Amino acid sequence: MSLQIKIQKQLADFSLDVEWEVKKEIGVIFGYSGAGKSLSLQLIAGLLAPDAGRIQADGNLFFDSATGLHQPPQKRRLGYVFQDSSLFPHMSVADNIRFGLRDKDAAAGEKHLLEMARQFEIDDLLQKFPHQISGGQKQRVAFSRALIGEPLALLLDEPFSALDNPIRAKMRKFLIQVQRQFNIPIVMVTHDLFEACSLADRIMIYSAGRVIQSGAPQEVFQNPANDQVRNLLDVEEFCRFDFFKPDRGSPESR
């Protein structure tokens, strides 16, 4: 299983042209603001249409400019978690999670919801509303909603950036558990270099709408492709191997 993209998009003052593949692992898109990171996720999810290219997950083709295929977001079987969780404020936690269900009858859907809530330790919050729970709890609910539909891949747009540092540390461990459990491609956008290196199996370095280097984080830090990568990653100051993701087995073994 993998998420493969080769996409081009021209905006008024910005051009995106990227190609990469993330397998059953955590792939992190890292770069300065305005590099095209979030735009890539929007194109993958179908919120915007590329001008050219191809997007597929696990052999399921979502976009293909050669044939004119452009599936709408609701047909792409992709989970998406935003920075602010984007929960519906007028819905309970349970109803927010139910919103992500796909093609399940009522009884099966309720059973799946309860299982998901127990796994993510939010089963005591199901009758509460978003304003009644903490930031970390909101993100767990958002992950539950994104994953309950059994997506082919999970897209994360800076999902922890609004959280306090202690909660962010817990959520990073939570994300590793999610990847282990669901064993699907996860693509995460972040501005946090520590977060990128501690979570990523693969890191894609973006600059001005292009991928200027990709690979395992330690490989990228040890062998930056050019001065631009070296400066972006602040290699001389940051390259300490104990900062990198602790050994949790190769993606292939999970």
C-alpha positions as CSV (number, residue, x, y, z in Angstrom):
1,M,0.0,0.0,0.0
2,S,1.3,3.5,-0.8
3,L,0.2,7.0,-1.6
4,Q,1.7,8.2,-4.9
5,I,1.5,11.7,-6.3
6,K,2.9,13.6,-9.3
7,I,1.1,16.9,-9.4
8,Q,1.4,20.4,-10.9
9,K,-0.6,23.5,-10.0
10,Q,-0.2,27.0,-11.1
11,L,-1.7,29.8,-8.9
12,A,-1.5,33.5,-9.6
13,D,2.0,33.9,-8.1
14,F,3.0,30.4,-7.1
15,S,3.9,27.2,-9.0
16,L,3.8,23.7,-7.4
17,D,5.4,20.8,-9.1
18,V,6.1,17.8,-6.9
19,E,6.4,14.0,-7.0
20,W,6.8,11.6,-4.2
21,E,5.6,8.3,-2.7
22,V,4.8,7.4,0.9
23,K,4.3,3.7,1.8
24,K,3.0,2.3,5.0
25,E,4.9,4.8,7.1
26,I,4.9,8.4,8.3
27,G,6.0,10.8,5.6
28,V,6.6,14.4,6.7
29,I,6.5,17.4,4.5
30,F,8.8,20.1,5.9
31,G,9.7,23.5,4.7
32,Y,9.2,27.3,5.1
33,S,5.8,28.8,5.0
34,G,4.5,29.3,1.5
35,A,6.5,26.3,0.1
36,G,3.3,24.4,-1.0
37,K,3.0,22.0,1.9
38,S,-0.7,22.5,2.7
39,L,-1.5,23.0,-0.9
40,S,-0.2,19.5,-1.7
41,L,-2.6,18.0,0.9
42,Q,-5.5,20.0,-0.5
43,L,-4.8,18.7,-4.0
44,I,-4.5,15.1,-2.7
45,A,-7.8,15.4,-0.8
46,G,-9.6,16.8,-3.9
47,L,-10.4,20.2,-2.3
48,L,-8.5,21.6,-5.3
49,A,-7.8,20.1,-8.7
50,P,-4.2,19.9,-10.0
51,D,-3.5,21.3,-13.5
52,A,-1.7,18.1,-14.4
53,G,-0.5,14.8,-12.9
54,R,-1.7,11.7,-11.1
55,I,-2.8,10.8,-7.6
56,Q,-3.4,7.3,-6.3
57,A,-3.5,5.3,-3.1
58,D,-3.3,1.6,-2.9
59,G,-3.9,1.3,-6.6
60,N,-7.1,3.5,-6.4
61,L,-6.8,6.4,-8.9
62,F,-8.2,9.7,-7.6
63,F,-6.9,12.1,-10.2
64,D,-5.4,11.6,-13.7
65,S,-5.1,14.6,-16.0
66,A,-4.4,12.2,-18.9
67,T,-7.9,10.8,-18.7
68,G,-9.8,13.7,-17.1
69,L,-10.4,11.8,-13.9
70,H,-11.0,14.0,-10.8
71,Q,-12.9,12.2,-8.0
72,P,-14.6,14.5,-5.5
73,P,-13.3,14.4,-1.9
74,Q,-16.1,12.2,-0.5
75,K,-15.1,9.4,-2.9
76,R,-11.4,9.4,-2.2
77,R,-11.3,7.4,1.0
78,L,-8.8,9.7,2.6
79,G,-8.7,10.8,6.2
80,Y,-7.9,14.5,6.8
81,V,-7.0,16.1,10.2
82,F,-6.6,19.9,10.3
83,Q,-4.6,22.1,12.7
84,D,-7.7,23.2,14.6
85,S,-9.4,19.8,14.5
86,S,-12.4,21.4,12.6
87,L,-15.0,19.6,14.8
88,F,-18.6,20.6,14.3
89,P,-19.4,22.7,17.4
90,H,-23.2,21.9,17.3
91,M,-22.5,18.1,17.3
92,S,-21.6,15.8,20.2
93,V,-18.3,14.0,20.1
94,A,-20.2,10.8,19.1
95,D,-21.9,12.6,16.2
96,N,-18.7,14.1,15.0
97,I,-17.1,10.7,14.8
98,R,-20.2,9.3,13.1
99,F,-19.8,11.8,10.4
100,G,-16.7,9.9,9.2
101,L,-18.5,6.6,8.8
102,R,-18.6,5.1,5.3
103,D,-21.0,2.4,4.0
104,K,-21.9,0.8,7.3
105,D,-25.3,-0.1,8.6
106,A,-26.4,1.5,11.9
107,A,-25.6,-1.4,14.1
108,A,-22.1,-2.0,12.6
109,G,-21.4,1.7,12.6
110,E,-22.3,2.1,16.3
111,K,-20.1,-0.9,17.2
112,H,-17.2,0.5,15.2
113,L,-17.7,3.9,16.9
114,L,-17.5,2.5,20.4
115,E,-14.4,0.4,19.5
116,M,-12.7,3.5,18.0
117,A,-13.6,5.6,21.1
118,R,-12.2,3.0,23.4
119,Q,-9.0,2.7,21.4
120,F,-8.4,6.4,21.4
121,E,-9.5,6.8,25.1
122,I,-12.4,9.1,24.5
123,D,-15.3,6.7,25.3
124,D,-16.2,8.8,28.3
125,L,-16.5,12.0,26.1
126,L,-19.1,10.7,23.6
127,Q,-22.0,12.8,24.9
128,K,-19.9,16.0,25.3
129,F,-19.6,18.8,22.8
130,P,-16.3,20.2,21.4
131,H,-16.3,23.3,23.7
132,Q,-16.4,21.0,26.7
133,I,-13.2,19.0,26.0
134,S,-9.5,19.9,25.9
135,G,-7.4,20.5,22.8
136,G,-5.7,17.1,22.9
137,Q,-9.1,15.4,23.3
138,K,-10.4,17.4,20.3
139,Q,-7.6,16.1,18.2
140,R,-8.2,12.5,19.3
141,V,-11.8,13.0,18.2
142,A,-10.6,14.4,14.9
143,F,-8.4,11.4,14.4
144,S,-11.3,9.1,15.2
145,R,-13.5,10.8,12.7
146,A,-10.8,10.6,10.0
147,L,-10.0,6.9,10.6
148,I,-13.4,5.4,11.3
149,G,-14.1,5.3,7.6
150,E,-11.0,3.0,7.1
151,P,-9.2,5.4,4.8
152,L,-6.5,4.3,2.4
153,A,-4.2,7.1,3.7
154,L,-4.3,9.8,6.4
155,L,-3.4,13.5,5.7
156,L,-2.4,15.7,8.6
157,D,-2.0,19.5,8.3
158,E,0.0,20.6,11.3
159,P,-2.4,18.7,13.6
160,F,-0.5,19.5,16.9
161,S,0.7,23.1,16.3
162,A,-2.1,24.6,18.4
163,L,-1.4,22.4,21.4
164,D,0.8,23.1,24.4
165,N,4.2,21.3,24.5
166,P,3.3,18.6,27.0
167,I,0.2,17.7,25.0
168,R,2.1,17.8,21.8
169,A,4.6,15.3,23.2
170,K,1.7,12.9,24.1
171,M,0.1,13.4,20.7
172,R,3.4,12.5,18.9
173,K,3.4,9.2,20.7
174,F,-0.3,8.8,19.9
175,L,0.5,9.3,16.2
176,I,3.1,6.6,16.2
177,Q,0.5,4.2,17.8
178,V,-2.0,5.2,15.1
179,Q,0.5,4.3,12.4
180,R,1.2,1.0,14.0
181,Q,-2.4,0.1,14.5
182,F,-3.8,1.2,11.1
183,N,-0.7,0.5,9.0
184,I,-1.5,3.0,6.3
185,P,0.4,5.8,4.6
186,I,0.4,8.9,6.8
187,V,1.4,12.3,5.4
188,M,2.0,15.1,7.8
189,V,2.8,18.8,7.3
190,T,4.8,20.5,10.0
191,H,7.0,23.5,10.6
192,D,8.5,21.9,13.7
193,L,11.9,20.4,12.9
194,F,12.0,18.3,16.1
195,E,8.5,16.9,15.3
196,A,9.6,16.1,11.8
197,C,12.7,14.2,12.8
198,S,11.1,12.4,15.8
199,L,8.1,11.2,13.7
200,A,9.2,10.7,10.1
201,D,10.1,7.5,8.4
202,R,10.5,9.7,5.3
203,I,10.9,13.4,5.1
204,M,10.2,15.5,2.0
205,I,11.9,18.9,2.0
206,Y,9.9,21.5,0.2
207,S,11.1,24.9,-1.2
208,A,9.2,27.2,-3.5
209,G,6.9,24.5,-4.7
210,R,9.5,21.8,-5.3
211,V,10.9,18.8,-3.5
212,I,14.6,19.6,-3.1
213,Q,15.4,16.5,-1.1
214,S,13.7,13.4,0.4
215,G,14.7,10.4,2.3
216,A,15.0,9.1,5.8
217,P,15.6,12.0,8.2
218,Q,19.1,10.9,9.3
219,E,20.1,10.4,5.7
220,V,19.0,13.8,4.8
221,F,20.8,15.4,7.8
222,Q,23.9,13.5,7.2
223,N,24.0,14.2,3.4
224,P,22.1,17.5,2.7
225,A,21.8,17.8,-1.1
226,N,22.8,21.5,-1.1
227,D,23.3,24.6,1.0
228,Q,19.6,25.4,0.8
229,V,18.7,22.1,2.6
230,R,21.6,22.6,5.0
231,N,20.4,26.0,6.0
232,L,16.7,25.1,6.1
233,L,17.4,22.2,8.5
234,D,20.1,24.1,10.5
235,V,22.2,21.0,10.2
236,E,25.2,22.1,12.2
237,E,23.1,23.0,15.3
238,F,20.4,20.3,15.1
239,C,22.0,17.2,13.8
240,R,22.1,15.1,17.0
241,F,21.0,11.5,16.4
242,D,19.3,11.2,19.8
243,F,16.7,13.7,18.5
244,F,15.6,11.3,15.8
245,K,12.7,9.0,16.1
246,P,13.4,6.2,18.5
247,D,13.7,2.7,17.0
248,R,10.2,1.3,16.6
249,G,10.9,-1.2,13.8
250,S,11.1,-0.6,10.1
251,P,7.9,0.4,8.3
252,E,8.0,-2.9,6.5
253,S,7.9,-4.8,9.8
254,R,4.9,-3.0,11.2
